[in-house]
Amino acid sequence: MKFKAKNKIFLAPMEEVNDIAFRLLCKKAGAGLTYTPMTHPLTQQKIFLDDKPVLQIFCTTTKNIKEFMKKHDKKVSGWDFNLGCPAKTAKRHGFGVFLHSNLETIEKILKLMRENTKKPLSIKIRKSDYTSKIIKIANKYCDVICIHPRTQSQGYSGEPDLEFAKSLRKYTKLPLIYSGNVYKKNYKKFLKDFDYVMIGRRAIGNPNIFAELTGKKIKHKIDFKDYLKLAEKYKLPFRQLKFQAMNFTKGKQNSKKIRLAIFKIKQVEELKNLEL
């Protein structure tokens, strides 16, 4: 299947951050695609997919993948298999980047995912000794590859290895999405070497970055009140509202003072009165 998107600038999958309200705002601001946080095929939590995102899964076996995909396939733009998470939790359970050496399992999972959707299928992968071997497997089943060229030990710090990411062209003809320190001043440079880019941390608390990068005209600058309206609509938990309120303080004057005030807030009505 040929991979298509509204534009070349996507919202990267991020744990905690990418709830449905935040994703909808990023899409409104111009994100070409939005990605869900990592989701396990055995999850019992309700999943909101009104933004028609790419649904990213993580797992170490094929258990319940078929049933999970059948349940949600009509509501998504595509599917992604996470092979990049470097967190301690991933290490403990053997998923994300810690699955890299288990090539047989990776192939079984991708094969099953391919069999259960006609939507675009991708992997999000990190730099490791196994990256090129995994890409050769992905060539059989996937429509696009996302590369975050940091190692597991780097986590989200240190410089991404741009030359390593570029070298992956030797192993695939599939479109490449670049992820890692993408922002307003450098995204055009990355788009010369890659087909698409993902915005991650620069989008936290700032969905407007997509309007800035894509040139999309929006009626007004998106703020926390816009988030709060959607969060209430989807009945997101209060702790999530406070978490996102903290994120929306980024770049504000007196942000430290505002965060201290948010920390003390105990009711939604108090959040509504915040000037963010």
Salt bridges, closest charged atoms under 4 A:
ASP51 OD2 - ARG23 NE 2.75
GLU104 OE2 - LYS108 NZ 3.66
GLU107 OE2 - LYS140 NZ 2.95
GLU115 OE2 - LYS111 NZ 2.70
ASP143 OD2 - ARG114 NH1 2.83
ASP161 OD2 - LYS127 NZ 2.73
GLU163 OE2 - LYS166 NZ 3.49
ASP193 OD2 - LYS166 NZ 3.64
ASP195 OD2 - ARG169 NH2 3.12
GLU212 OE1 - LYS184 NZ 3.92
ASP226 OD2 - HIS220 NE2 3.09
GLU232 OE2 - LYS272 NZ 3.45
GLU269 OE2 - LYS272 NZ 3.26
